[in-house]
């Protein structure tokens, strides 16, 4: 169920981004594409690690994954959004 919701969010965001690019209201430099793709892949890794650890009844490992993988992903995402603005 989590992956379905994740897919809906990613799909809606991709459609909105495509619409903004086609309208010409936003331009994205090449380095923002690179950091955005890396951020997306890291976010997917963080979510998969969190949910897998939580389902295996390892809540401490799930929290540690959010801290040690999620915080750098969040920082990289903020840098990416700042590069586009």
Rosetta blueprint (number, residue, H / E / L):
1 X L
2 X H
3 X H
4 X H
5 X H
6 X H
7 X H
8 X H
9 X H
10 X H
11 X H
12 X H
13 X H
14 X H
15 X H
16 X H
17 X H
18 X H
19 X H
20 X H
21 X H
22 X H
23 X H
24 X L
25 X L
26 X L
27 X L
28 X L
29 X L
30 X H
31 X H
32 X H
33 X H
34 X H
35 X H
36 X H
37 X H
38 X H
39 X H
40 X H
41 X H
42 X H
43 X H
44 X H
45 X H
46 X H
47 X H
48 X H
49 X H
50 X H
51 X H
52 X H
53 X H
54 X H
55 X H
56 X L
57 X L
58 X L
59 X H
60 X H
61 X H
62 X H
63 X H
64 X H
65 X H
66 X H
67 X H
68 X H
69 X H
70 X H
71 X H
72 X H
73 X H
74 X H
75 X H
76 X H
77 X H
78 X H
79 X H
80 X H
81 X H
82 X H
83 X H
84 X H
85 X L
